[in-house]
Each structure stands twice: as C-alpha cells, then as structure tokens.
Amino acid sequence: MVKQYKIVVVKWEDSSNWRGWRTIKQCKEYLKPATCYSIWILVKRTKNCIAVTHSLGDGDYGDIMAIPRKCVKSVEIVSTFRSEL
C-alpha cells in the first residue's frame, strides 16, 4: 500500500544546561531553554504531543521522538512524499 508522508520543520524548545560553575548573574542573564529547529518525517499528531522520526524502512519507523505540545512553537510542512514502505 502506498502511503503519503509529510516532511516537517518543527520549531521547539528544549532543555539547556551549562557544565561547570557559573555566577548567579550569569545564570539570570543567559540560562534559558534552547530554541531548536529540526527536520523530521511526521508520524502522528495528538493533543499531547507531536511524534516524528528520522527514518523509515520495511514498514517500520526508526528513532521516534515525541515532543510535548507545550514545547512546540510551530510546525511547517515543507514537502511530502509517497512510499510503499
């Protein structure tokens, strides 16, 4: 069966950290969530998360990631493709 897949760019916030010691002033000024832009194949959208993958093969997904909706800032469909996988 041929299925259509969507390639998406997801803008999302992720945790960030610094290794080592920092002053209180540095933490207040610079420590914040990381803004990420990632390109993936969309697996599924639910009310709680967006599931995406980097790989398809023989009817299976590889390395699925579920991003909580509250971390997702935007999802843009950049392309689609059809596959029998």
C-alpha positions as CSV (number, residue, x, y, z in Angstrom):
1,M,0.0,0.0,0.0
2,V,1.3,3.5,-0.9
3,K,1.3,6.0,1.9
4,Q,1.9,9.7,1.8
5,Y,4.3,11.2,4.4
6,K,4.9,14.8,5.4
7,I,8.4,16.3,6.0
8,V,8.1,19.0,8.6
9,V,10.3,21.6,10.2
10,V,9.4,21.8,13.9
11,K,10.4,24.9,16.0
12,W,10.5,23.8,19.6
13,E,12.0,24.5,23.0
14,D,14.3,22.0,24.7
15,S,16.1,22.0,28.0
16,S,19.6,23.5,28.1
17,N,22.4,23.5,30.6
18,W,25.9,24.7,31.2
19,R,28.6,22.4,32.5
20,G,30.7,23.7,35.4
21,W,30.3,26.6,37.8
22,R,28.6,29.9,36.9
23,T,27.9,33.0,38.8
24,I,24.3,33.8,39.9
25,K,24.4,36.8,37.5
26,Q,25.4,34.6,34.5
27,C,22.6,32.2,35.3
28,K,20.0,35.0,35.5
29,E,21.2,36.6,32.2
30,Y,21.9,33.6,30.0
31,L,20.3,30.4,31.2
32,K,17.1,29.7,29.3
33,P,15.6,27.0,27.2
34,A,17.2,26.3,23.8
35,T,15.2,27.1,20.7
36,C,15.5,24.2,18.2
37,Y,14.7,23.8,14.5
38,S,14.5,20.2,13.4
39,I,13.5,18.5,10.1
40,W,11.6,15.2,10.5
41,I,9.1,12.9,9.0
42,L,5.7,13.4,10.8
43,V,4.4,10.2,12.3
44,K,1.4,11.5,14.3
45,R,-0.1,14.5,16.0
46,T,-2.1,14.1,19.2
47,K,-3.4,16.7,21.6
48,N,-0.5,16.0,23.9
49,C,2.5,15.6,21.5
50,I,3.9,15.5,18.0
51,A,5.5,12.2,17.1
52,V,8.3,12.4,14.5
53,T,11.0,10.2,13.1
54,H,14.2,10.4,11.1
55,S,13.9,7.1,9.3
56,L,11.5,4.7,7.5
57,G,12.2,1.2,6.4
58,D,10.3,-2.0,5.7
59,G,7.2,-0.7,7.2
60,D,8.9,0.4,10.4
61,Y,9.8,3.8,11.9
62,G,13.3,4.3,13.4
63,D,14.1,6.6,16.3
64,I,10.7,8.0,17.1
65,M,10.6,11.2,19.2
66,A,7.5,12.5,21.0
67,I,7.7,16.3,21.5
68,P,5.3,17.6,24.1
69,R,2.8,20.1,22.5
70,K,3.7,22.7,25.1
71,C,7.3,22.7,23.8
72,V,6.3,23.1,20.1
73,K,6.2,26.6,18.8
74,S,5.4,25.8,15.2
75,V,5.2,23.0,12.6
76,E,5.7,23.8,8.9
77,I,5.1,21.2,6.2
78,V,7.9,21.6,3.7
79,S,7.4,18.6,1.5
80,T,5.5,15.4,1.1
81,F,6.5,12.1,-0.5
82,R,4.8,8.7,-1.3
83,S,6.3,5.4,-0.4
84,E,5.2,1.7,-0.2
85,L,7.2,1.2,3.0
